[in-house]
Amino acid sequence: MKMLASEAAVGIGGRLLGPDVEFDGASFDTRSLAPGQLFVPIVAERNGHEFIGNAYAAGAALHLTSEPDDFRRDHTSIEVADTAAALMALAATARRRSSARVVGVTGSVGKTSTKDLIAAACETQLRTAANERSFNNEQGMPITILNASDDTEVLVLEMGMRGFGEISSLCEVARPEIGVVTAVGHSHTERVGGIEGVARAKRELVEALPKSGTAVLNADDQRVAAMSRYTGASVLTYGTTGDVRILDLELDSLARARFTVQTPWGTTRVELAVSGEHMATNAAGAIAVAGALGVELDAAAAGLATAGISGMRMAIDELASGAVVVDDTYNANPTSMAAALDAVIAMHADRRFAVLGEMGELDDPGAGHREVARRAEALGVELIAVGTDLYGVRPTDDPIAALGDLGPGDVVLVKASRSAGLERIVAELTNG
């Protein structure tokens, strides 16, 4: 979104230093900053002010600043008390200027994939922008708003949470018209006192919707469906029951869903390019949003047929040996682990392995990991633990050796919370 530095300074209550310039979008990462953008130096583990020079080398038009820096003399800057707070305030200013219809998406599992599928379904007929990857917090979401083009018609914003009040804060900036809740599961339970706390925190999205808005709720999740009582907006449900209903679901050899969807706007057939039975539910949520926004049903289904999802989420790689690797290493909790294991079981295979690392931020880590281990055993999936003994099996320092020789008919799931860094194992398998 294009804006003058003087307009931005007024919007965030900052002091403009240097000549007035126009900028188009913003970034807090000099590695991805595009020429003409605003650089926002976030003060965290590293002080972003140290990278202002790098930002100008990459073509930044101006920068925010909350402390003295050597670049004020020769460049335009906006002085603020707190650069992170100013970023949120600037996004709120941009949102007030935008006529885009905003879709907020949250949930313990499936929110990134659902966000990607919503964007794919909508962009067939509407100019659509969405978060890159999982830019879903108080830094990533405002960057997404600021980087949306001025002619954006639909803005799809994933909203994450690690505690109470965080989604409410994001909604104050984004002002969503449509709110999607995918699921309530054992994710970040340590921070909110258990799964009921997760439901309360996720509910903040539907509570923030205007009466003219629409809450899009997963009818198959009782805690999500119950959120209809907490919003004044219209409610649209989806899943194997609900207003947008999955019928005649089948999976191909790579567990890609093919199903009929029955909606208030008609019935059509959907075929997905991504693996996992749970992706059918995410796709139904996407169709519900597209329908609420006036996208034709067949156009939405066509968009879903070619849609990909963000990396490290049920990404399929076939090795030279013929074995299949399922990279689901971006994040994990017991709910998403169960869905991933079910997807592996649905794939045509002779042997199935799960290379699993630790799931973080659980209120009862022992119970959560043992539940996953029991499920893997019941399904006949060989569990190889990495970096943790919480699954009840001895962890290995060499998961590649533990897998042994792989060939046609073998499927390997690699999954853990992001902090475990198991993408390195995927890299070893696929580059080996």
DOPAGU-208378 format. One record per residue (C-alpha): residue number from 1; x, y, z. Coordinates in pm, whole numbers. Example, Ala and Ser with C-alpha at 12.3 -4.5 7.8 and 13.67 -1.06 7.14 Angstrom:
2
+-----+--------+--------+--------+
:  nr :      X :      Y :      Z :
+-----+--------+--------+--------+
:   1 :   1230 :   -450 :    780 :
:   2 :   1367 :   -106 :    714 :
+-----+--------+--------+--------+
! end
This chain:
432
+-----+--------+--------+--------+
:  nr :      X :      Y :      Z :
+-----+--------+--------+--------+
:   1 :      0 :      0 :      0 :
:   2 :    140 :    335 :   -103 :
:   3 :    163 :    609 :    157 :
:   4 :    349 :    933 :    221 :
:   5 :    588 :    947 :    514 :
:   6 :    401 :   1250 :    648 :
:   7 :     72 :   1054 :    645 :
:   8 :    236 :    765 :    824 :
:   9 :    387 :    993 :   1088 :
:  10 :     46 :   1143 :   1166 :
:  11 :   -118 :    799 :   1176 :
:  12 :    129 :    658 :   1428 :
:  13 :    194 :    974 :   1628 :
:  14 :    559 :    987 :   1523 :
:  15 :    793 :   1273 :   1430 :
:  16 :    896 :   1301 :   1067 :
:  17 :   1269 :   1365 :   1018 :
:  18 :   1393 :   1452 :    670 :
:  19 :   1208 :   1512 :    343 :
:  20 :    863 :   1371 :    282 :
:  21 :    882 :   1060 :     63 :
:  22 :    638 :    800 :    -65 :
:  23 :    679 :    435 :     28 :
:  24 :    505 :    120 :    -84 :
:  25 :    484 :   -150 :    182 :
:  26 :    710 :   -234 :    473 :
:  27 :    952 :   -497 :    602 :
:  28 :   1131 :   -577 :    925 :
:  29 :   1375 :   -813 :    747 :
:  30 :   1642 :   -659 :    524 :
:  31 :   1685 :   -994 :    345 :
:  32 :   1337 :   -969 :    196 :
:  33 :   1297 :   -592 :    184 :
:  34 :   1194 :   -459 :   -158 :
:  35 :   1311 :   -123 :   -297 :
:  36 :   1082 :    161 :   -197 :
:  37 :    961 :     -1 :    127 :
:  38 :    966 :    127 :    485 :
:  39 :   1213 :    -53 :    709 :
:  40 :   1090 :   -127 :   1061 :
:  41 :   1376 :   -214 :   1299 :
:  42 :   1223 :   -442 :   1563 :
:  43 :   1404 :   -452 :   1897 :
:  44 :   1406 :   -818 :   2007 :
:  45 :   1685 :  -1073 :   2049 :
:  46 :   1870 :   -862 :   1793 :
:  47 :   1825 :   -487 :   1773 :
:  48 :   1691 :   -411 :   1428 :
:  49 :   1852 :    -66 :   1437 :
:  50 :   2180 :   -245 :   1366 :
:  51 :   2049 :   -332 :   1018 :
:  52 :   1931 :     11 :    902 :
:  53 :   2236 :     42 :    677 :
:  54 :   2153 :   -294 :    518 :
:  55 :   1798 :   -174 :    461 :
:  56 :   1915 :    131 :    266 :
:  57 :   2157 :    -85 :     68 :
:  58 :   1852 :   -293 :    -30 :
:  59 :   1665 :     20 :   -144 :
:  60 :   1457 :    124 :    157 :
:  61 :   1277 :    457 :    117 :
:  62 :   1280 :    545 :    488 :
:  63 :   1292 :    385 :    830 :
:  64 :   1129 :    397 :   1170 :
:  65 :   1356 :    465 :   1465 :
:  66 :   1324 :    460 :   1842 :
:  67 :   1683 :    539 :   1928 :
:  68 :   1963 :    756 :   1788 :
:  69 :   2107 :    626 :   1462 :
:  70 :   2357 :    752 :   1207 :
:  71 :   2111 :    739 :    917 :
:  72 :   1877 :   1018 :   1027 :
:  73 :   2103 :   1284 :    878 :
:  74 :   2094 :   1160 :    519 :
:  75 :   1762 :    974 :    499 :
:  76 :   1399 :   1011 :    594 :
:  77 :   1291 :    856 :    920 :
:  78 :    997 :    862 :   1158 :
:  79 :   1087 :    881 :   1525 :
:  80 :    862 :    677 :   1755 :
:  81 :    874 :    550 :   2111 :
:  82 :    839 :    181 :   2014 :
:  83 :    889 :     52 :   1661 :
:  84 :    683 :   -266 :   1713 :
:  85 :    386 :    -69 :   1847 :
:  86 :    427 :    181 :   1563 :
:  87 :    412 :   -103 :   1309 :
:  88 :     75 :   -214 :   1445 :
:  89 :    -50 :    146 :   1447 :
:  90 :     64 :    197 :   1089 :
:  91 :   -117 :   -119 :    979 :
:  92 :   -432 :     11 :   1147 :
:  93 :   -395 :    334 :    950 :
:  94 :   -355 :    138 :    627 :
:  95 :   -655 :    -80 :    711 :
:  96 :   -876 :    226 :    759 :
:  97 :   -779 :    346 :    412 :
:  98 :   -843 :     10 :    246 :
:  99 :  -1175 :   -104 :     97 :
: 100 :  -1064 :   -470 :    102 :
: 101 :  -1285 :   -724 :    273 :
: 102 :  -1078 :   -886 :    545 :
: 103 :  -1095 :  -1255 :    635 :
: 104 :   -938 :  -1358 :    966 :
: 105 :   -837 :  -1721 :   1011 :
: 106 :   -740 :  -1891 :   1336 :
: 107 :   -737 :  -2239 :   1489 :
: 108 :   -508 :  -2484 :   1668 :
: 109 :   -446 :  -2675 :   1345 :
: 110 :   -511 :  -2608 :    980 :
: 111 :   -511 :  -2229 :    989 :
: 112 :   -219 :  -2180 :    749 :
: 113 :   -345 :  -2443 :    504 :
: 114 :   -698 :  -2302 :    525 :
: 115 :   -563 :  -1951 :    469 :
: 116 :   -380 :  -2072 :    159 :
: 117 :   -688 :  -2253 :     27 :
: 118 :   -914 :  -1951 :     91 :
: 119 :   -677 :  -1734 :   -109 :
: 120 :   -671 :  -1987 :   -393 :
: 121 :  -1050 :  -2012 :   -403 :
: 122 :  -1104 :  -1635 :   -392 :
: 123 :   -834 :  -1521 :   -633 :
: 124 :  -1012 :  -1689 :   -924 :
: 125 :  -1253 :  -1392 :   -929 :
: 126 :  -1128 :  -1135 :   -678 :
: 127 :   -795 :   -956 :   -632 :
: 128 :   -670 :  -1139 :   -325 :
: 129 :   -374 :  -1101 :    -87 :
: 130 :   -278 :  -1321 :    207 :
: 131 :     -5 :  -1374 :    467 :
: 132 :    316 :  -1522 :    340 :
: 133 :    398 :  -1846 :    520 :
: 134 :    277 :  -1803 :    880 :
: 135 :    306 :  -1426 :    918 :
: 136 :     32 :  -1442 :   1181 :
: 137 :    153 :  -1242 :   1481 :
: 138 :    186 :   -877 :   1582 :
: 139 :    479 :   -836 :   1342 :
: 140 :    379 :  -1054 :   1049 :
: 141 :     13 :   -958 :   1023 :
: 142 :     68 :   -579 :    999 :
: 143 :    337 :   -638 :    735 :
: 144 :     81 :   -834 :    534 :
: 145 :   -169 :   -548 :    554 :
: 146 :     91 :   -289 :    454 :
: 147 :    219 :   -497 :    162 :
: 148 :   -124 :   -556 :      9 :
: 149 :   -172 :   -360 :   -313 :
: 150 :   -407 :    -64 :   -313 :
: 151 :   -656 :   -248 :   -535 :
: 152 :   -683 :   -557 :   -313 :
: 153 :  -1043 :   -676 :   -284 :
: 154 :   -995 :   -962 :    -35 :
: 155 :   -727 :   -974 :    234 :
: 156 :   -685 :  -1311 :    407 :
: 157 :   -508 :  -1281 :    742 :
: 158 :   -398 :  -1575 :    952 :
: 159 :   -410 :  -1494 :   1323 :
: 160 :   -203 :  -1690 :   1571 :
: 161 :   -208 :  -1678 :   1948 :
: 162 :      9 :  -1786 :   2236 :
: 163 :   -207 :  -1633 :   2508 :
: 164 :   -526 :  -1446 :   2589 :
: 165 :   -587 :  -1108 :   2427 :
: 166 :   -352 :  -1158 :   2133 :
: 167 :   -619 :  -1231 :   1873 :
: 168 :   -829 :   -942 :   2007 :
: 169 :   -531 :   -713 :   1956 :
: 170 :   -483 :   -835 :   1599 :
: 171 :   -854 :   -786 :   1529 :
: 172 :   -842 :   -427 :   1652 :
: 173 :   -596 :   -359 :   1371 :
: 174 :   -735 :   -586 :   1099 :
: 175 :  -1108 :   -537 :   1164 :
: 176 :  -1210 :   -864 :    994 :
: 177 :  -1549 :   -895 :    828 :
: 178 :  -1529 :  -1275 :    809 :
: 179 :  -1377 :  -1491 :   1083 :
: 180 :  -1282 :  -1857 :   1031 :
: 181 :  -1206 :  -2094 :   1318 :
: 182 :  -1066 :  -2427 :   1201 :
: 183 :  -1023 :  -2630 :   1520 :
: 184 :   -950 :  -2621 :   1890 :
: 185 :   -673 :  -2860 :   1990 :
: 186 :   -385 :  -2911 :   2232 :
: 187 :   -170 :  -2626 :   2102 :
: 188 :    -12 :  -2363 :   2334 :
: 189 :   -211 :  -2518 :   2619 :
: 190 :     73 :  -2443 :   2859 :
: 191 :      6 :  -2071 :   2821 :
: 192 :   -375 :  -2072 :   2857 :
: 193 :   -439 :  -2345 :   3113 :
: 194 :   -556 :  -2627 :   2890 :
: 195 :   -779 :  -2687 :   2593 :
: 196 :  -1073 :  -2484 :   2725 :
: 197 :   -837 :  -2189 :   2750 :
: 198 :   -740 :  -2245 :   2386 :
: 199 :  -1110 :  -2228 :   2293 :
: 200 :  -1153 :  -1901 :   2484 :
: 201 :   -850 :  -1746 :   2317 :
: 202 :   -954 :  -1856 :   1966 :
: 203 :  -1308 :  -1731 :   2031 :
: 204 :  -1177 :  -1376 :   2041 :
: 205 :  -1193 :  -1373 :   1659 :
: 206 :  -1568 :  -1437 :   1636 :
: 207 :  -1633 :  -1201 :   1926 :
: 208 :  -1464 :   -923 :   1728 :
: 209 :  -1679 :   -960 :   1416 :
: 210 :  -1935 :   -691 :   1332 :
: 211 :  -2305 :   -780 :   1316 :
: 212 :  -2282 :   -743 :    939 :
: 213 :  -2003 :  -1003 :    929 :
: 214 :  -1990 :  -1382 :    904 :
: 215 :  -1841 :  -1639 :   1142 :
: 216 :  -1727 :  -1947 :    946 :
: 217 :  -1709 :  -2234 :   1193 :
: 218 :  -1601 :  -2599 :   1170 :
: 219 :  -1917 :  -2795 :   1252 :
: 220 :  -1714 :  -3111 :   1322 :
: 221 :  -1538 :  -2953 :   1621 :
: 222 :  -1779 :  -2912 :   1913 :
: 223 :  -1577 :  -2636 :   2075 :
: 224 :  -1565 :  -2441 :   1750 :
: 225 :  -1934 :  -2494 :   1671 :
: 226 :  -2021 :  -2365 :   2021 :
: 227 :  -1860 :  -2030 :   1935 :
: 228 :  -2176 :  -1940 :   1742 :
: 229 :  -2319 :  -1828 :   2079 :
: 230 :  -2049 :  -1563 :   2118 :
: 231 :  -2094 :  -1358 :   1802 :
: 232 :  -2356 :  -1119 :   1670 :
: 233 :  -2248 :  -1200 :   1315 :
: 234 :  -2416 :  -1447 :   1083 :
: 235 :  -2286 :  -1803 :   1116 :
: 236 :  -2187 :  -2035 :    832 :
: 237 :  -2075 :  -2387 :    924 :
: 238 :  -1870 :  -2641 :    730 :
: 239 :  -1741 :  -2997 :    754 :
: 240 :  -1898 :  -3341 :    725 :
: 241 :  -2208 :  -3167 :    860 :
: 242 :  -2312 :  -2804 :    836 :
: 243 :  -2400 :  -2552 :    567 :
: 244 :  -2103 :  -2644 :    347 :
: 245 :  -2094 :  -3023 :    360 :
: 246 :  -1839 :  -3281 :    246 :
: 247 :  -1991 :  -3587 :     76 :
: 248 :  -1851 :  -3899 :    -92 :
: 249 :  -1495 :  -3839 :     28 :
: 250 :  -1223 :  -4055 :   -129 :
: 251 :   -843 :  -4044 :   -113 :
: 252 :   -600 :  -4129 :   -395 :
: 253 :   -270 :  -4315 :   -355 :
: 254 :   -105 :  -4005 :   -203 :
: 255 :   -402 :  -3936 :     27 :
: 256 :   -525 :  -3642 :   -180 :
: 257 :   -894 :  -3579 :   -120 :
: 258 :  -1165 :  -3602 :   -385 :
: 259 :  -1515 :  -3519 :   -268 :
: 260 :  -1849 :  -3361 :   -345 :
: 261 :  -1935 :  -3041 :   -163 :
: 262 :  -2294 :  -2940 :    -99 :
: 263 :  -2342 :  -2570 :    -27 :
: 264 :  -2616 :  -2304 :     -8 :
: 265 :  -2498 :  -2201 :   -356 :
: 266 :  -2511 :  -2542 :   -521 :
: 267 :  -2316 :  -2868 :   -540 :
: 268 :  -1986 :  -2942 :   -713 :
: 269 :  -1691 :  -3181 :   -716 :
: 270 :  -1357 :  -3088 :   -557 :
: 271 :  -1019 :  -3252 :   -618 :
: 272 :   -723 :  -3133 :   -412 :
: 273 :   -355 :  -3133 :   -500 :
: 274 :   -243 :  -3155 :   -135 :
: 275 :   -235 :  -3466 :     85 :
: 276 :   -438 :  -3550 :    391 :
: 277 :   -803 :  -3624 :    457 :
: 278 :   -808 :  -3324 :    692 :
: 279 :   -739 :  -3100 :    392 :
: 280 :  -1094 :  -3170 :    273 :
: 281 :  -1224 :  -2994 :    583 :
: 282 :   -988 :  -2702 :    525 :
: 283 :  -1108 :  -2683 :    163 :
: 284 :  -1472 :  -2683 :    275 :
: 285 :  -1391 :  -2386 :    497 :
: 286 :  -1234 :  -2212 :    199 :
: 287 :  -1546 :  -2275 :    -12 :
: 288 :  -1761 :  -2133 :    268 :
: 289 :  -1558 :  -1812 :    272 :
: 290 :  -1554 :  -1786 :   -107 :
: 291 :  -1930 :  -1829 :   -115 :
: 292 :  -1980 :  -1564 :    152 :
: 293 :  -1774 :  -1328 :    -63 :
: 294 :  -1976 :  -1400 :   -377 :
: 295 :  -1724 :  -1619 :   -561 :
: 296 :  -1895 :  -1866 :   -794 :
: 297 :  -1884 :  -2221 :   -662 :
: 298 :  -1727 :  -2381 :   -970 :
: 299 :  -1462 :  -2107 :   -983 :
: 300 :  -1373 :  -2169 :   -618 :
: 301 :  -1344 :  -2544 :   -681 :
: 302 :  -1121 :  -2481 :   -983 :
: 303 :   -892 :  -2266 :   -770 :
: 304 :   -865 :  -2538 :   -508 :
: 305 :   -775 :  -2801 :   -769 :
: 306 :   -436 :  -2639 :   -833 :
: 307 :   -377 :  -2482 :   -491 :
: 308 :    -57 :  -2545 :   -304 :
: 309 :      3 :  -2470 :     63 :
: 310 :    287 :  -2308 :    254 :
: 311 :    608 :  -2507 :    287 :
: 312 :    680 :  -2780 :    543 :
: 313 :    309 :  -2869 :    566 :
: 314 :    228 :  -3213 :    426 :
: 315 :    476 :  -3150 :    144 :
: 316 :    541 :  -3464 :    -60 :
: 317 :    884 :  -3559 :   -197 :
: 318 :    959 :  -3877 :   -387 :
: 319 :   1318 :  -3993 :   -342 :
: 320 :   1530 :  -4141 :   -620 :
: 321 :   1480 :  -4476 :   -448 :
: 322 :   1103 :  -4450 :   -493 :
: 323 :   1030 :  -4385 :   -125 :
: 324 :    797 :  -4099 :    -32 :
: 325 :    885 :  -3837 :    232 :
: 326 :    609 :  -3630 :    392 :
: 327 :    752 :  -3303 :    526 :
: 328 :    519 :  -3170 :    796 :
: 329 :    793 :  -3012 :   1006 :
: 330 :    657 :  -2660 :   1047 :
: 331 :    469 :  -2729 :   1369 :
: 332 :    304 :  -3002 :   1573 :
: 333 :     58 :  -3075 :   1849 :
: 334 :   -133 :  -3395 :   1931 :
: 335 :   -423 :  -3300 :   1704 :
: 336 :   -209 :  -3228 :   1399 :
: 337 :      6 :  -3536 :   1471 :
: 338 :   -307 :  -3754 :   1457 :
: 339 :   -412 :  -3600 :   1125 :
: 340 :    -64 :  -3650 :    976 :
: 341 :    -49 :  -4014 :   1090 :
: 342 :   -393 :  -4077 :    942 :
: 343 :   -275 :  -3926 :    613 :
: 344 :     27 :  -4157 :    603 :
: 345 :   -196 :  -4458 :    668 :
: 346 :   -419 :  -4354 :    377 :
: 347 :   -124 :  -4356 :    135 :
: 348 :    -52 :  -4669 :    -64 :
: 349 :    255 :  -4815 :    108 :
: 350 :    415 :  -5134 :    236 :
: 351 :    607 :  -4975 :    524 :
: 352 :    533 :  -4653 :    711 :
: 353 :    769 :  -4460 :    939 :
: 354 :    717 :  -4151 :   1155 :
: 355 :   1029 :  -3954 :   1249 :
: 356 :    896 :  -3738 :   1532 :
: 357 :   1045 :  -3466 :   1748 :
: 358 :    915 :  -3282 :   2051 :
: 359 :    581 :  -3100 :   2055 :
: 360 :    625 :  -2775 :   2245 :
: 361 :    405 :  -2569 :   2481 :
: 362 :    176 :  -2850 :   2600 :
: 363 :     23 :  -2827 :   2945 :
: 364 :     85 :  -3203 :   2992 :
: 365 :    376 :  -3295 :   2762 :
: 366 :    403 :  -3655 :   2881 :
: 367 :     39 :  -3738 :   2812 :
: 368 :     40 :  -3561 :   2476 :
: 369 :    345 :  -3746 :   2345 :
: 370 :    231 :  -4085 :   2477 :
: 371 :   -105 :  -4036 :   2304 :
: 372 :     74 :  -3988 :   1971 :
: 373 :    296 :  -4292 :   2034 :
: 374 :     -7 :  -4509 :   2109 :
: 375 :   -177 :  -4392 :   1790 :
: 376 :    130 :  -4467 :   1580 :
: 377 :    154 :  -4816 :   1731 :
: 378 :   -217 :  -4884 :   1673 :
: 379 :   -185 :  -4777 :   1310 :
: 380 :    124 :  -4987 :   1250 :
: 381 :    353 :  -4689 :   1193 :
: 382 :    712 :  -4736 :   1315 :
: 383 :    797 :  -4440 :   1539 :
: 384 :   1153 :  -4303 :   1539 :
: 385 :   1199 :  -4037 :   1808 :
: 386 :   1452 :  -3754 :   1770 :
: 387 :   1568 :  -3531 :   2053 :
: 388 :   1312 :  -3642 :   2313 :
: 389 :   1221 :  -3950 :   2516 :
: 390 :    864 :  -3827 :   2579 :
: 391 :    721 :  -4071 :   2325 :
: 392 :    835 :  -4359 :   2543 :
: 393 :   1093 :  -4488 :   2296 :
: 394 :   1466 :  -4435 :   2305 :
: 395 :   1555 :  -4135 :   2086 :
: 396 :   1810 :  -4180 :   1811 :
: 397 :   2098 :  -3954 :   1718 :
: 398 :   2094 :  -4084 :   1361 :
: 399 :   1740 :  -4110 :   1223 :
: 400 :   1869 :  -4168 :    869 :
: 401 :   2050 :  -4482 :    984 :
: 402 :   1747 :  -4588 :   1188 :
: 403 :   1533 :  -4573 :    875 :
: 404 :   1773 :  -4798 :    687 :
: 405 :   1743 :  -4860 :    315 :
: 406 :   1428 :  -4704 :    172 :
: 407 :   1262 :  -4794 :   -154 :
: 408 :    932 :  -4811 :   -340 :
: 409 :    646 :  -4875 :   -101 :
: 410 :    807 :  -4685 :    189 :
: 411 :    653 :  -4367 :    332 :
: 412 :    833 :  -4150 :    590 :
: 413 :    654 :  -3879 :    787 :
: 414 :    880 :  -3618 :    949 :
: 415 :    705 :  -3396 :   1202 :
: 416 :    767 :  -3191 :   1519 :
: 417 :    724 :  -2844 :   1659 :
: 418 :    921 :  -2581 :   1471 :
: 419 :   1175 :  -2548 :   1752 :
: 420 :   1293 :  -2906 :   1692 :
: 421 :   1428 :  -2814 :   1348 :
: 422 :   1351 :  -3150 :   1187 :
: 423 :   1355 :  -2997 :    840 :
: 424 :   1725 :  -3086 :    851 :
: 425 :   1625 :  -3453 :    838 :
: 426 :   1404 :  -3391 :    536 :
: 427 :   1696 :  -3216 :    370 :
: 428 :   1926 :  -3513 :    440 :
: 429 :   1671 :  -3756 :    297 :
: 430 :   1589 :  -3556 :    -14 :
: 431 :   1946 :  -3446 :    -88 :
: 432 :   2100 :  -3783 :    -14 :
+-----+--------+--------+--------+
! end
